[in-house]
Amino acid sequence: MTTPTDWLVKTWRRMRRTERGEGVISAAIAVLIMAFLGAAMWFAFSGTMNTATSKVNNNVSQLGTNNPTGGSAGVGGTGGNLP
C-alpha cells in the first residue's frame, strides 16, 4: 500500500527530473538577449559616430574661411563676419 510519504517522494523525484536543463536554456536565452542588445547598441553608436564625423569634418573644413552662410559661429563667435 502506498503511503502519503511515498507519493510525496515520487512527486518530488518527478519534479526534479523535469527541471533538468532549465539552467542551460535560461543561460542561452540570456546570451541571445545580450547579443541583440549589443547589436542594437553597436548600430546606434555607429550611426551617431558617422553623424558626428560628418559634422566635425564640415566644421573643420570651414575654419579660416570667410563664409557667413556656414551656419557655425566660427572661432571667437564671429560667424565669419570679419570687419
C-alpha positions in Angstrom: 0.0 0.0 0.0 1.2 3.5 -0.9 1.6 5.9 1.9 1.4 9.7 1.6 5.1 9.9 2.1 5.8 7.6 -0.8 3.6 9.7 -3.0 5.4 12.9 -1.9 8.8 11.3 -2.7 7.7 10.1 -6.1 6.3 13.5 -6.9 9.4 15.3 -5.8 11.6 13.0 -7.9 9.4 13.5 -10.9 9.6 17.3 -10.4 13.4 17.2 -10.1 13.7 15.2 -13.3 11.5 17.6 -15.3 13.6 20.6 -14.4 16.7 19.2 -15.8 18.3 21.5 -18.3 16.4 24.6 -17.3 19.6 26.4 -16.3 21.2 25.8 -19.8 18.1 27.1 -21.5 17.9 30.2 -19.3 21.5 30.9 -20.0 21.1 30.6 -23.7 18.1 33.0 -23.6 20.1 35.5 -21.6 23.0 35.2 -24.1 20.7 35.8 -27.1 19.1 38.8 -25.4 22.5 40.3 -24.7 23.6 39.7 -28.3 20.6 41.5 -29.7 21.1 44.4 -27.2 24.8 44.6 -28.2 24.0 44.6 -31.9 21.4 47.4 -31.4 23.8 49.4 -29.3 26.5 49.0 -32.0 24.3 50.2 -34.8 23.2 53.2 -32.7 26.8 54.0 -31.8 27.9 53.6 -35.4 25.2 56.0 -36.7 26.0 58.6 -34.0 29.7 58.5 -34.8 29.0 58.8 -38.6 26.8 61.9 -38.0 29.4 63.4 -35.6 32.2 62.7 -38.0 30.5 64.4 -40.9 29.6 67.5 -38.7 33.2 67.7 -37.4 34.6 67.4 -41.0 32.2 70.1 -42.2 33.2 72.5 -39.3 36.9 71.8 -39.7 36.7 72.5 -43.5 35.1 75.9 -42.8 37.8 77.0 -40.3 39.7 80.0 -41.5 37.2 80.8 -44.4 35.2 83.9 -44.6 31.9 82.2 -45.1 28.9 83.9 -43.4 26.5 81.2 -44.5 28.5 78.5 -42.9 26.0 78.1 -40.1 28.6 77.9 -37.4 29.7 80.7 -35.0 33.3 80.2 -36.1 36.4 81.0 -34.0 35.6 83.6 -31.3 31.9 83.7 -32.2 32.4 85.9 -35.3 30.4 83.6 -37.6 32.7 84.6 -40.5 31.6 88.3 -40.4 35.0 89.8 -40.1 35.5 93.6 -40.5 
